[in-house]
Amino acid sequence: MSEDCGRPFTETLITGYLDGFLCPSDRRRVRHHLRRCLPCRRLLDDLRNLRIVMLHSSLPKPNAGNEHETIQEYPRDLQQGGR
């Protein structure tokens, strides 16, 4: 979570910016804000890095309808939050 910089929008728009889901006006607004806001640029970098890690993880991806079975495939320590 980034520190509060007073940005005039939620972190959801930064995620939408990264995903390419924003309308042109929102995209410009976020891009303009990112140029002058280090905390939000760091948040964007963190989100990009998280995406890379998730895309390259070897954890099984759940299929619709078998989420319970997929959870059973995870190692027990991951199911318990790494404890």
C-alpha positions as CSV (number, residue, x, y, z in Angstrom):
1,M,0.0,0.0,0.0
2,S,1.4,3.4,-0.9
3,E,1.5,6.3,1.4
4,D,-1.4,8.8,1.0
5,C,-0.3,11.4,-1.5
6,G,-3.6,13.2,-1.8
7,R,-4.3,11.9,-5.3
8,P,-7.7,12.7,-6.6
9,F,-8.6,9.1,-7.4
10,T,-8.3,5.6,-5.8
11,E,-5.6,3.0,-6.3
12,T,-8.1,1.2,-8.6
13,L,-7.4,3.7,-11.3
14,I,-3.7,2.9,-11.1
15,T,-4.5,-0.8,-11.5
16,G,-6.7,0.1,-14.5
17,Y,-3.9,2.2,-15.9
18,L,-1.5,-0.8,-15.6
19,D,-4.1,-3.1,-17.2
20,G,-4.9,-0.7,-20.0
21,F,-8.6,-0.6,-19.0
22,L,-9.0,3.2,-18.6
23,C,-10.8,5.5,-20.9
24,P,-8.5,8.1,-22.5
25,S,-9.4,10.9,-20.1
26,D,-8.7,8.8,-17.0
27,R,-5.5,7.5,-18.5
28,R,-4.2,11.0,-19.1
29,R,-5.2,12.0,-15.6
30,V,-3.3,9.1,-14.0
31,R,-0.3,9.5,-16.3
32,H,-0.1,13.2,-15.4
33,H,-0.3,12.4,-11.7
34,L,2.4,9.7,-12.0
35,R,4.8,12.2,-13.5
36,R,4.8,14.2,-10.3
37,C,4.1,11.6,-7.6
38,L,6.9,9.3,-6.5
39,P,4.7,7.2,-4.1
40,C,2.2,6.4,-6.9
41,R,5.1,5.5,-9.3
42,R,6.4,3.1,-6.6
43,L,2.9,1.6,-6.3
44,L,2.7,1.2,-10.0
45,D,6.2,-0.5,-10.0
46,D,5.0,-2.8,-7.1
47,L,1.9,-3.8,-9.1
48,R,4.0,-4.5,-12.2
49,N,6.4,-6.6,-10.2
50,L,3.6,-8.5,-8.5
51,R,2.1,-9.2,-11.9
52,I,5.4,-10.6,-13.1
53,V,5.7,-12.9,-10.1
54,M,2.2,-14.1,-10.4
55,L,2.5,-14.8,-14.1
56,H,5.7,-16.9,-13.5
57,S,4.5,-18.7,-10.4
58,S,4.1,-22.4,-10.5
59,L,1.0,-22.4,-8.2
60,P,-2.0,-24.1,-9.9
61,K,-4.6,-21.7,-11.3
62,P,-8.2,-22.5,-10.2
63,N,-10.7,-23.5,-12.8
64,A,-14.3,-22.5,-12.4
65,G,-16.1,-25.0,-10.2
66,N,-13.1,-26.8,-8.7
67,E,-11.7,-24.1,-6.4
68,H,-11.9,-26.4,-3.4
69,E,-9.8,-29.1,-5.2
70,T,-7.3,-26.5,-6.2
71,I,-6.9,-25.3,-2.7
72,Q,-6.2,-28.9,-1.6
73,E,-3.3,-29.0,-4.1
74,Y,-1.4,-26.1,-2.4
75,P,1.2,-27.1,0.1
76,R,-0.2,-27.1,3.7
77,D,2.2,-24.2,4.8
78,L,0.8,-22.0,2.0
79,Q,-2.8,-22.8,3.0
80,Q,-2.0,-21.7,6.5
81,G,-0.4,-18.4,5.5
82,G,3.1,-19.6,5.4
83,R,3.2,-20.7,9.0
